[in-house]
Every structure is written in C-alpha cells, then in structure tokens.
Amino acid sequence: MQITVLCGGPSAEREISLISGNAVAAALRAAGHEVFVSDVSPDYLDGLDHPADVIFPVLHGAFGESGELQEILEARNLAFVGSGSLASRLGMDKIAAKQQWKIAGLPTPGWEVISSHGRKPVRTPETRGLTTPTAPMQPPIAPPCVVKAIDSGSSIDVFICKTPADARAAIDSLIAKHGQCMVEQFIEGPELTVGLLEGRALPPIRIETSREFFDFKAKYTKGGAKHSFELNLPEALVERCKTLAEQANRILGCRDLARVDIMIDAEQNPHLLEINTIPGFTPVSLLPEAAGKVGILFEQLVDRLATIALARAPLQRQGQLC
C-alpha cells in the first residue's frame, strides 16, 4: 500500500508531531508499505498530490487535529486515518466536547468560559470604578481551579491555580494570547487515560508524575511521568471508566483511534476531561503503550489503522461517509 504520512504542521505541538510522524513512517515501512512523509501546513499541501492509497495524519493541535486538514482530505475524496472533520472539530474544542457530554448526561468537571468581551473586574481599592478589560479578573470558579486554553493540546497553556491571584494571572495571560479561556473545576485524585481503538477501550493507564500535573514536560520527557497498568482502583470503577471513554468517543462521532483523559475524585467518581483524536505516537506515548498491553505491537497498530482507512475508501468515494 502507498501511504502518505502527514506530520509537523503549524501548531505549538509541531516538534512532537514530527517525532510521532517519523515513528509511524518507520513502522509502516517495516510492515511492508511504501511510505512518503510530508510536513504540511495550510499554505503548503504539496504532499497531498503524491500518489497514495491512504493518508495517515499525525499532526497534533491546530489545523492538523482540529478539523481543517480533515475537511481538505474529505473534499479531495482521500482515504485517511482518524476522525472526520466534524468529530475532529468537536474533539479539539474542549468546550464543545464537554457540552456534548453534558447533554448526554456524562460526568465532566464544571466550567466557565471567559473572553476578552466578558471580563468582570474585581473591585479593589486600586481598581474601584474601573470597567475596562485591564481590571483584574475574578475567577468564576473558586480556586483551586484549572485555567486552560480551549483548543490547545499536550497540556500547553494549562495552569493549576491555587489562589485567586494565580487564577487572575493565568486568565490574563491566556486571554492576551488566545482571546478567551476556560476556567474548570479542579478534581484532585488519580488520573487515568483510556486509549480507544476502533471505538473499543484499551487497558486504562494510571498517570503519576512528580510535577504539579501531567504537563507538557511530564508527557514528553523521559522519566517525566510513570505510566502504570496497576490502577489500584476497584474493578467496577475501572470498567465504568472504560465505558465512559467509549461513550465519550461515540457521542462526538470519533473513529479509528482516540484517547480519553479521566480524573477520579475523592468519592471515586470519574470525570471526563478531554479527548485526543490524534494521540501521540512517540516512544513514550500512551495509546501505543495501551495497545501493546493487549498484544498489538506498534508496527501492527499503524498497519491496522491504515488498513481500516483503506477499507473505508470506496464508501468515501461514493459519498456515503462525511
């Protein structure tokens, strides 16, 4: 099979995408495929003109994971690995995903959105009477809380805020950078991640890190976090988390692969945090690790995903899939 692997891209996760893409390409070659690798962006799509039976996007973050690239692939009737454009947009937008889960009755931490047009100043002696956006923000959810960008991945622009001052600083920073942000209820407890392959949950992994939380450095620095299949949780709770991950994936319409992050509170209630529709494929990435736990080696995993996409190709060309 001729396969074009797309990686790199314009997002802040570019370097991780390049590592993931090269790892995928090497595994596909080892599986016997003819592989072409292309670093793409909105203004550079030449790689899509290369002959290919299947496109394998391995771009994380904006453009590659947020639906824009998928729209282009759909418009060209190209068979590709992963979710379609609508599911990709929902998955990348943390607010949209949480809204869909809430409508469906799935548990997710409470949240509020703050934008540059909706800031409420805190009345202090220094700011009393001011109504301009330069006045400090009162966090809408009392600390401890999480302040995060709405459409960033790899824990980029995520802050655990323990005081109102911390939260105001994080809100100001993200609004200046993105124009809006989300303030989310902080859940203290174990963090699990559940990989999904063809809609079915793989063995959950418990994340443990010496850092404040599972941030970018913890994710991608060797030794930054411990990944454990020994969850030390009741079996019924583990099964509940797997079911929740499958439901969260299905509600958003995701396909082929994904990874869902879940927090467990003090009463052992699970809470959906977010979904990753193109999870990492680096040597320390979680989805390949979970697949390996059930005997699916990395080479077999990427070969399987490419084969799934190829089988879907005739339906795509007939316009039966969006």
N, C-alpha and C positions, 0 to 999 in steps of 0.2 A: 504494500500500500504506500502511496505517496502522501506524506503528511507534512504540512507546514506548521511549525511551532512559532507562535507569536509571543514575544516577551519584551521586557524593557518598558517602553511607554513613557508618558509624561508625568506620572504621579510621584508623590513622595516615596512610594514603595518601589521605585524603579530598580534599585540595586538588588532587592530581594527577588523581584520578578526575573531579572537576568540570571540569577543563580538557579531559581526554580526552572526557568525555561531550558537552560543548558542541561540540567539534570534530566528533565523529561526527554529532551532530544537524544541524549546519550542512551537512555533506557529504551527508547523506541528503535534506535539503530541496533541495539543489542537484540531486540526482538525480531529483527529482520526487515524493518521498514526503511524506505528511502526518505530521509528527513531533510527539510530545508528550514533554517532558522531565520526569522526576520524580526528586527527591532522596529516596531510600528508606532505611529502617533497619528493624531487627527490630520496632520498635514503630510504624512508620509505613509502611504498604504501600498507601496510597490510590491511588497511581499505577497499580497493577495492575488497578484497577477501570475505568480509562479504556479505551474500545474500541480494540483493537489487533489487527492480524493477526500481528504479530511483536513480541517483546520483545527489546531489544538491551541486555544488561547491560554496563556499562562501569565496574564497581566493582572496585577493587583491594584486596587484603588481606582481613581478617576479614569474615565474613558474605557479602560480595558475590562473593568468589572462592574461598571455602573450602567451598562446598557447601550452606550453609544456604539461601541465596537460590534456588539451583537446585532444592533439594527443594521449596520453596514453589511454584515455577513448574511443576514436574512434577506436584505434587498438584492444581494448577488446570488441568492439561492445556493449558498455554500454550506456543505455539511460541516458542523463544528461541535466540539466537545463542550458540554456545560449547558447552563440555563439559557433560555431565550432572553430577549431584550426586556420584556415586562418583568419577569421574575428577577432579572439582574438589577433593574432599577429599584424594585422593592427591597431587595436584599441589601443593597448598598445604602439606602436611605434608612437610617436607624429608626426614625420617627414613623415612616410609612410601614415598616415591618412591625413595629410594636403596636401600631394602630390596628393592623390586620389581626395580630394575635389577640389583642384585647377584644375585638369584635367577636372573635371565635371562642372567647372565654378562656384563653390560655394565660397562665400567670407570667407577668413581666413587671419589673420594678416600676413604680410610679415615676412620672417625668413631667417636666415643663420645658417649653421652648422659649428662648429669649432671642430677640433680634435687635438690630440697631434701631428699629422703629418702635420697639415695645419695651424700652427700659424704664424702670421705675426707680427714681433716685431715693437714696436713704437720707432721711433728714438728720443732719448732724449740725453742730454749731458752725462748721466751716461751709456747709452746703445748703443750709436752710434758705428756702426761697428760690433755689436753682431748679430749673426744669429741663435743662439741656442734657444731651447724652453724655456730657463729661462728668456728671454727678455719679458717685459710686453706686453700684448695683446692690440691691438687697436680694440675696439668693432666694428663689421662690420655694425651694425645699431646704429645710434647715440642715446644716451640717451635723454629722458627716454626710457628704453627698459627693456625687461624681459629676464633674463638668467635662463635657466631651464634644468634639466636632460631630456633626450629624452624618457626614458622608466620608469619613476617613477610616482606614483600616490599620491593621498591625499595631493597634493601641497608640497611634500617633495622635497627638493633641487630646490626650485623656489625662485628667487630673483628679486625684483623690483629695478632697478638700475637707479638712477637719475643723476649720473655723470660718466664720463669715468673711473675715479678711481674705483668707485663702480663696474662698469661692468667688469673691468680687474680683480678685486679681485674675483668676482663671477666666471668668466671664469676660472681663475687659479684653484680655489677650485674644480669646477666640473670636469675639465679635469684631475686633480690629482686623483679624486675619480672614475670617470667613463670612462676616456679616450676621451670623446667628450661631447659636449653640444650644445644646441640650443640658439641662440640669436633671440628674437622675437620682433616685433614692439609692443610698448605699446599702448593699447587702453584705453583711460580714459572715463569712463561713467558707466552706470548701468550694473550689471552682472546678467544674467538670467541663470537658469538651467532648462532644459526640460527633464523630465523623459519620457521614452518610454516603453510601454507595448504592446507586440505583434506588434511592428512596428508603433503603433499609439501614438501620443504625448499626454501626460497628461497635466494638467494645469501647465504652467510655474511658477517658483518661483523666486522672486527677492531676491538677496542676499545683505544684508547690514551688515557691520562689522566696529567696531571702530579700528580694526587693519589695517595695511597698505593695506592688501588684504585678500582674503578668504584663509588663510593659514591653516596648519595642526591644530594649536590650535583653530582657529576660527571654523573649521569644527567639531571638536570633543570635545570641551569644552562647557559645558552647559552655555548658555549666550554669547558664543563667537561670534555668528552671529545671525542676525534676518532673518527669512525666511518669506517672505510676498507674498501672492497671490494678494495683491493690487499693481499692477505693475506701475501704474501712467504713462502709455505709450499708444499711440494711438492703437486702436483695430487692425488696419491694420498691424501695426508693430508687435504686438503680434502674429497675425496669420502668418505673414512672418517668425517669429522665430520658430513657431511650424512646419511649412512646411520645413524650413531649417533643423531642427533636424531630421525629418522623412527622408529627402533626405540623410543627412549625414549618418544616420544609415543604410539605404538601400544600399548606394554606397559601404560601407565596408562589406556588407553581414551579419550584426549582426542580431540576432534573440532573441526572448523571452523578454529580458529586456535590458535596457541601460539607460544612462543619458548623455546628451549633454550640454556642457557649452558654453555660448554665451556672448560676450561683445557687447554693443551698444555704438557707437561713438557719437561725438558732433552733427553730422548731422543726427543722428538716423538711421544709417546703422548698421545692425547686422554683427558680425564676429564670425565664428566658432572657438573655442579654442581647444577643445578636446572632446573625447568620453570616457565614462567609461562602459565597457562591463559587469563588475560585480560591480555595485554601492553598496554603503554601506547599511547594514540592521541593523544599531544601532538604539537606541531610538531617536536619533536626525538626522537620515538620510533622505535625500531629496526624493528619489524615493517612499518609503512607505508613506511619507507625501503627495506627489502629488496624489498617488493612493487613499489615504484616502479622498482627496478633492472630488473625484467623487464617493465616497461611497464604495470603496474597502478596507475593513479593512485588517490589517496586516496578520491575520490568513487566510483570503480569498485570499490574494495576493500570499502567498507562496504555498498554496494549489493549486491555479490556475497554477502557474508555474510548479509545479511537475506534474500536470495532463497533461499539454501541452507536457512535455518531455516524459511522458509515452505513449501518443498517437503517438508520433514520433518513438517509439521504433521499431515497425515492419518494417518501412521503412529503419531504420538504419541497421537492421539485414539483410535486403535484399540488402544492399549496394547501396541504391538509394540516400542516403544523405551522404555528406562528412563533 
